[in-house]
Amino acid sequence: MHDSFPEGDRMIRPWTCIATLTIVLCLAMAAGCAGTVSRNTGGSSDNVALPSVVTMSDVSVHASKNCTPVTITQTDGTEVSLPCHPQRIIVANSNAAEMMIAIGAQDRIVGVTQSTTNVSYIMEKIPQAESIGDWQVLNVEKILSLNPDIVIAFSSAKPKNMDQLAAANITIVSLDCYRLPTLAHDARALGKLTGQSNEAEVYARMVEDTIAEVTGKIRKIDPGDYPLVYSEGYTDFTVAGPGSGADELLTLAGGKNIAADVATASAKISTEWVVAKKPGYIFKAVSSGNLKPFAEILASLKSRTGWETIPAVKNDRVYLFANDIEFGPRAYVGLVYTAQILHIDEFRDMHPRVMLDEYAGRYVSGTNRTGMVYP
């Protein structure tokens, strides 16, 4: 996940009404046309008035294509309805950008976050995309200059300036595209949104089949044999708790999270707390923005005060996971890596490195250039 997110309310921007060329000529002398767009929140619908002025650029864009209304379910379960399939999309979520490339919808991307522009295997597929700045505080002025139909943002961590986006009538669609349990759902939603449903379905079924194969093997293992695992986030001494993407992956892979009783998805803990829990395995997520060699990070992790007594350290079972394999469109491969580490005998017949190469060959080239799990 390139926006370094370990793991608002949905808003619908009024769309410009579609007019025929005859109406456009009339609009040059009149006030314009008005309409509504429906916003569905699961139990009611609100009508939002459209702007009263239609510009020539608006008409030229929409009159040139067959406009078909589309409704999708966002990651949080709410629906969003649009009058047309969006043609110009800004992606304020790097995982969604990768997923759009994977399903063949990259030509619709006109803007991405600054951190995404630093990812070569993404930008080489979307050289037309411009930076809209920080994913947490989106640059409203830049967004408006790109004239997008929608902006796709994280559902689990919405932009901090949602009020500014609302005031600017910018449509936000909330899709995470990084959590393993909702990965297939989000892919299908993106496919429906962009008219790439067939391609999205192939990817979604592959994810679901992989999860089913892994969980099928895990069910045959006595839960008493599930090892204790300390899963640390990007920040030192920050444990992944219930509800986090790391916890979801770990649980599916047949591990016991030593932070299962922590009240939040992410919590600061002490070195003494970890030592007292005696985990058999230690996993640490490493951000894509990290510049330190993995070997250096691993050595530092093992040498923490008192950690030489932890079973995971004594038995050399400490692993680093690149965030792109633990979260995002490739998380299904991360699931296999994790299950194989925890239960090697049951997963000798699954080959995560081969799966990663296949993903790079079929969906997004370049995603297998570097190591994902170390050592």
C-alpha positions as CSV (number, residue, x, y, z in Angstrom):
1,M,0.0,0.0,0.0
2,H,1.8,3.1,-1.2
3,D,-0.1,5.6,0.8
4,S,1.3,4.2,4.0
5,F,-2.1,3.3,5.3
6,P,-1.9,0.1,7.4
7,E,-4.5,-1.2,7.1
8,G,-16.6,10.2,5.4
9,D,-19.6,9.9,4.6
10,R,-20.2,9.1,1.0
11,M,-21.0,12.2,-1.0
12,I,-22.5,12.5,-4.5
13,R,-21.4,15.4,-6.7
14,P,-24.1,16.8,-8.9
15,W,-23.4,15.8,-12.4
16,T,-23.7,18.1,-15.4
17,C,-26.9,17.4,-17.3
18,I,-26.6,15.9,-20.7
19,A,-28.0,17.9,-23.6
20,T,-28.4,17.5,-27.3
21,L,-26.8,20.0,-29.6
22,T,-30.1,21.7,-30.2
23,I,-30.5,22.3,-26.5
24,V,-26.9,23.6,-26.3
25,L,-27.7,26.3,-28.8
26,C,-30.7,27.3,-26.7
27,L,-28.6,27.4,-23.6
28,A,-26.4,30.1,-25.1
29,M,-29.4,32.3,-24.7
30,A,-31.1,30.8,-21.7
31,A,-30.3,29.9,-18.1
32,G,-29.7,26.2,-18.8
33,C,-31.2,23.0,-17.7
34,A,-31.5,21.4,-14.3
35,G,-31.9,17.8,-13.0
36,T,-31.3,15.6,-10.0
37,V,-29.0,12.7,-9.1
38,S,-30.1,10.1,-6.6
39,R,-28.1,9.3,-3.5
40,N,-29.0,6.0,-1.9
41,T,-28.0,5.4,1.7
42,G,-29.7,2.0,2.0
43,G,-33.1,3.3,3.4
44,S,-33.9,6.5,1.6
45,S,-33.1,8.6,-1.4
46,D,-32.2,12.3,-1.5
47,N,-32.5,14.4,-4.6
48,V,-29.7,16.8,-5.2
49,A,-30.2,19.7,-7.6
50,L,-27.9,19.9,-10.6
51,P,-26.1,23.1,-11.6
52,S,-28.1,25.4,-13.8
53,V,-25.4,26.0,-16.4
54,V,-24.2,23.5,-18.9
55,T,-20.9,24.2,-20.6
56,M,-19.8,23.2,-24.1
57,S,-17.0,21.1,-22.7
58,D,-19.5,19.2,-20.5
59,V,-21.8,18.5,-23.4
60,S,-18.9,17.4,-25.7
61,V,-17.7,14.9,-23.2
62,H,-21.1,13.3,-22.4
63,A,-22.8,13.6,-25.7
64,S,-20.0,11.6,-27.3
65,K,-20.6,8.5,-25.3
66,N,-23.6,6.3,-24.5
67,C,-24.5,7.3,-21.0
68,T,-25.6,4.4,-18.8
69,P,-26.5,4.9,-15.1
70,V,-24.5,2.7,-12.7
71,T,-25.0,1.8,-9.0
72,I,-22.3,0.1,-6.9
73,T,-22.0,-0.9,-3.3
74,Q,-19.0,0.7,-1.6
75,T,-16.7,-1.1,0.9
76,D,-18.8,0.1,3.8
77,G,-22.0,-1.4,2.4
78,T,-23.6,1.9,1.3
79,E,-24.7,2.4,-2.3
80,V,-23.7,5.1,-4.7
81,S,-25.5,5.9,-7.9
82,L,-24.1,7.8,-10.9
83,P,-25.9,8.9,-14.0
84,C,-23.1,7.6,-16.3
85,H,-20.1,5.3,-16.1
86,P,-17.2,7.7,-15.1
87,Q,-14.7,8.4,-17.8
88,R,-12.3,10.6,-15.9
89,I,-11.3,9.2,-12.5
90,I,-8.9,10.5,-9.8
91,V,-7.6,7.7,-7.6
92,A,-6.7,9.0,-4.1
93,N,-6.0,5.4,-3.1
94,S,-3.0,3.7,-4.5
95,N,-4.4,0.2,-4.0
96,A,-7.4,1.2,-6.1
97,A,-5.0,2.5,-8.8
98,E,-3.3,-0.8,-9.0
99,M,-6.6,-2.7,-9.1
100,M,-7.8,-0.5,-11.9
101,I,-4.7,-1.4,-13.9
102,A,-5.3,-5.0,-13.0
103,I,-8.8,-5.0,-14.5
104,G,-7.8,-3.0,-17.6
105,A,-9.3,0.4,-16.6
106,Q,-6.1,2.4,-16.4
107,D,-6.9,4.7,-19.3
108,R,-9.6,6.4,-17.1
109,I,-7.2,7.5,-14.5
110,V,-6.3,11.2,-14.7
111,G,-5.0,11.8,-11.2
112,V,-3.3,10.0,-8.3
113,T,-1.7,10.9,-5.0
114,Q,1.9,12.1,-4.7
115,S,3.0,8.9,-3.1
116,T,1.6,6.9,-6.0
117,T,3.7,8.9,-8.4
118,N,6.8,7.4,-6.8
119,V,5.7,3.9,-7.7
120,S,7.3,3.1,-11.1
121,Y,5.3,-0.1,-11.9
122,I,2.1,2.0,-11.5
123,M,3.1,5.2,-13.2
124,E,4.6,3.5,-16.3
125,K,1.0,2.3,-17.1
126,I,-0.6,5.7,-16.4
127,P,1.8,8.4,-17.6
128,Q,-1.1,10.7,-18.2
129,A,-2.0,10.8,-14.5
130,E,-1.1,14.0,-12.5
131,S,-0.5,14.4,-8.8
132,I,-3.2,15.7,-6.6
133,G,-1.0,15.8,-3.5
134,D,-1.4,14.1,-0.1
135,W,-4.1,11.3,0.1
136,Q,-5.1,12.5,3.5
137,V,-5.8,16.1,2.5
138,L,-6.7,16.2,-1.1
139,N,-5.9,19.3,-3.2
140,V,-9.3,20.6,-4.1
141,E,-8.1,23.1,-6.6
142,K,-6.0,20.6,-8.4
143,I,-8.8,18.1,-8.5
144,L,-11.2,20.6,-10.0
145,S,-8.6,21.5,-12.7
146,L,-8.6,17.9,-13.8
147,N,-12.4,17.9,-14.3
148,P,-13.0,14.3,-12.9
149,D,-16.3,12.5,-12.8
150,I,-15.4,10.9,-9.5
151,V,-12.6,10.6,-6.9
152,I,-12.0,7.1,-5.5
153,A,-10.7,7.3,-1.8
154,F,-10.2,4.8,1.0
155,S,-13.4,3.8,2.8
156,S,-11.6,3.0,6.1
157,A,-9.7,6.3,6.3
158,K,-11.5,9.0,4.4
159,P,-9.8,12.3,3.5
160,K,-9.6,14.8,6.3
161,N,-11.0,17.6,4.2
162,M,-14.3,16.0,3.3
163,D,-16.1,19.2,4.0
164,Q,-14.0,21.1,1.4
165,L,-14.6,18.3,-1.1
166,A,-18.4,18.5,-0.4
167,A,-18.4,22.3,-0.9
168,A,-16.7,21.9,-4.2
169,N,-19.3,19.3,-5.4
170,I,-16.7,16.6,-5.9
171,T,-18.1,13.1,-6.0
172,I,-16.3,10.7,-3.6
173,V,-16.6,6.9,-4.1
174,S,-15.2,5.0,-1.1
175,L,-13.4,1.7,-2.0
176,D,-10.5,0.3,0.1
177,C,-9.1,-2.3,-2.3
178,Y,-6.6,-3.4,0.3
179,R,-8.3,-5.6,2.9
180,L,-8.3,-9.3,2.1
181,P,-12.0,-10.1,3.2
182,T,-13.3,-7.3,0.9
183,L,-10.8,-7.5,-2.0
184,A,-13.1,-9.5,-4.3
185,H,-16.1,-7.2,-3.5
186,D,-14.1,-4.1,-4.2
187,A,-12.8,-5.5,-7.5
188,R,-16.3,-6.3,-8.7
189,A,-17.4,-2.8,-7.7
190,L,-14.6,-1.2,-9.7
191,G,-15.4,-3.5,-12.6
192,K,-19.0,-2.4,-12.7
193,L,-18.1,1.2,-12.2
194,T,-15.7,1.2,-15.2
195,G,-17.4,-1.3,-17.5
196,Q,-14.7,-3.9,-16.9
197,S,-16.9,-6.5,-15.1
198,N,-15.6,-9.5,-16.9
199,E,-12.0,-8.7,-16.2
200,A,-12.8,-7.9,-12.5
201,E,-14.8,-11.1,-12.1
202,V,-11.8,-13.2,-13.2
203,Y,-9.6,-11.5,-10.6
204,A,-12.2,-11.7,-7.9
205,R,-12.7,-15.4,-8.4
206,M,-9.0,-16.0,-8.2
207,V,-8.9,-14.2,-4.9
208,E,-11.9,-16.1,-3.5
209,D,-10.5,-19.5,-4.7
210,T,-7.2,-18.8,-3.0
211,I,-8.9,-17.9,0.3
212,A,-11.1,-21.0,0.1
213,E,-8.1,-23.2,-0.6
214,V,-6.1,-21.8,2.3
215,T,-9.0,-21.8,4.8
216,G,-9.9,-25.3,3.7
217,K,-6.4,-26.5,4.7
218,I,-6.5,-24.5,8.0
219,R,-9.8,-26.1,9.0
220,K,-8.0,-29.5,9.1
221,I,-5.5,-28.2,11.6
222,D,-6.3,-28.4,15.3
223,P,-6.8,-24.9,16.6
224,G,-4.6,-25.8,19.5
225,D,-1.8,-26.0,17.0
226,Y,-2.3,-22.4,15.8
227,P,0.9,-20.5,16.8
228,L,1.0,-17.2,18.8
229,V,2.0,-14.3,16.5
230,Y,3.1,-10.7,17.3
231,S,2.2,-8.6,14.2
232,E,3.8,-5.2,14.3
233,G,2.8,-2.3,12.0
234,Y,5.0,0.2,10.3
235,T,5.8,2.1,13.5
236,D,7.8,0.3,16.1
237,F,5.9,-1.1,19.1
238,T,2.5,-0.6,17.3
239,V,0.6,-3.9,17.3
240,A,-2.1,-4.9,14.8
241,G,-5.3,-5.5,16.8
242,P,-8.7,-7.0,15.9
243,G,-10.2,-5.5,12.8
244,S,-6.9,-4.5,11.2
245,G,-6.0,-5.8,7.8
246,A,-3.0,-7.7,9.3
247,D,-5.2,-9.3,11.9
248,E,-7.7,-10.5,9.3
249,L,-4.9,-12.0,7.2
250,L,-3.3,-13.6,10.2
251,T,-6.5,-15.2,11.4
252,L,-7.3,-16.6,8.0
253,A,-3.8,-18.1,7.8
254,G,-4.2,-20.0,11.1
255,G,-2.4,-17.8,13.5
256,K,-3.3,-16.6,17.0
257,N,-2.8,-12.8,17.4
258,I,-1.3,-12.0,20.8
259,A,-3.2,-8.7,20.6
260,A,-6.6,-10.4,20.2
261,D,-7.8,-8.7,23.4
262,V,-6.7,-5.2,22.4
263,A,-9.6,-2.8,22.1
264,T,-8.5,-1.1,18.9
265,A,-7.2,-2.1,15.4
266,S,-3.9,-0.5,16.2
267,A,-2.3,0.1,19.6
268,K,1.0,1.2,21.2
269,I,2.6,-1.5,23.4
270,S,5.8,-1.9,25.4
271,T,8.7,-4.3,24.8
272,E,7.8,-5.9,28.2
273,W,4.3,-6.6,26.9
274,V,5.6,-8.5,23.9
275,V,8.2,-10.5,26.0
276,A,5.5,-11.5,28.4
277,K,3.2,-12.8,25.6
278,K,6.0,-15.2,24.3
279,P,5.0,-15.2,20.6
280,G,6.2,-18.1,18.5
281,Y,6.4,-15.9,15.5
282,I,7.0,-12.2,14.9
283,F,5.8,-10.4,11.8
284,K,6.5,-6.7,10.9
285,A,5.0,-4.7,8.1
286,V,7.4,-2.5,6.2
287,S,6.1,0.6,4.3
288,S,6.9,1.0,0.7
289,G,8.5,4.3,1.6
290,N,11.1,2.6,3.8
291,L,14.7,3.2,2.7
292,K,16.5,0.8,5.1
293,P,17.7,-2.6,3.9
294,F,15.4,-5.4,5.2
295,A,18.5,-7.1,6.8
296,E,19.1,-4.0,8.9
297,I,15.5,-3.8,10.0
298,L,15.4,-7.5,10.9
299,A,18.6,-7.3,13.0
300,S,17.3,-4.2,14.9
301,L,14.0,-6.1,15.6
302,K,15.8,-9.1,17.0
303,S,18.1,-7.0,19.2
304,R,15.4,-5.2,21.1
305,T,16.0,-5.3,24.9
306,G,14.9,-8.6,26.4
307,W,13.7,-10.0,23.1
308,E,16.4,-12.7,23.1
309,T,14.1,-14.7,25.4
310,I,11.1,-14.6,23.1
311,P,10.5,-18.1,21.3
312,A,10.2,-16.4,17.9
313,V,13.6,-14.8,18.2
314,K,15.3,-17.9,19.8
315,N,14.0,-20.1,17.0
316,D,14.7,-17.6,14.2
317,R,11.0,-17.1,13.3
318,V,11.0,-13.3,12.7
319,Y,9.8,-12.1,9.3
320,L,9.3,-8.8,7.5
321,F,6.4,-8.3,5.1
322,A,6.4,-5.6,2.4
323,N,3.1,-3.8,2.8
324,D,2.2,-4.5,-0.8
325,I,2.0,-8.2,-0.2
326,E,0.2,-7.9,3.1
327,F,-2.3,-5.2,2.0
328,G,-3.7,-4.4,-1.5
329,P,-4.6,-6.4,-4.6
330,R,-1.8,-8.9,-3.9
331,A,-2.9,-9.6,-0.4
332,Y,-4.2,-13.1,-1.4
333,V,-0.5,-14.0,-2.2
334,G,0.4,-12.6,1.2
335,L,-2.1,-14.9,2.8
336,V,-0.4,-17.9,1.2
337,Y,3.0,-16.7,2.3
338,T,1.7,-16.3,5.9
339,A,0.0,-19.7,6.0
340,Q,3.1,-21.4,4.6
341,I,5.3,-19.8,7.3
342,L,3.0,-20.8,10.1
343,H,2.1,-24.3,8.8
344,I,4.8,-25.4,6.4
345,D,3.8,-29.0,6.1
346,E,0.2,-28.3,5.1
347,F,1.2,-25.7,2.5
348,R,4.2,-27.2,0.7
349,D,2.1,-27.6,-2.4
350,M,1.3,-23.9,-2.7
351,H,3.8,-21.6,-4.2
352,P,3.4,-17.9,-3.4
353,R,6.4,-16.7,-5.4
354,V,5.0,-18.4,-8.5
355,M,1.6,-16.8,-7.8
356,L,3.3,-13.4,-7.5
357,D,5.0,-13.9,-10.9
358,E,1.7,-14.9,-12.4
359,Y,0.0,-11.8,-11.1
360,A,2.8,-9.7,-12.6
361,G,2.4,-11.5,-15.9
362,R,-1.4,-11.3,-16.1
363,Y,-2.4,-8.2,-14.2
364,V,0.3,-5.6,-13.3
365,S,3.8,-6.1,-14.6
366,G,6.7,-5.1,-12.4
367,T,5.0,-6.1,-9.1
368,N,7.4,-9.0,-8.7
369,R,10.6,-7.0,-9.1
370,T,11.5,-7.0,-5.4
371,G,11.3,-9.4,-2.5
372,M,8.0,-9.4,-0.6
373,V,8.8,-11.4,2.5
374,Y,12.2,-11.5,4.3
375,P,14.0,-13.7,5.0
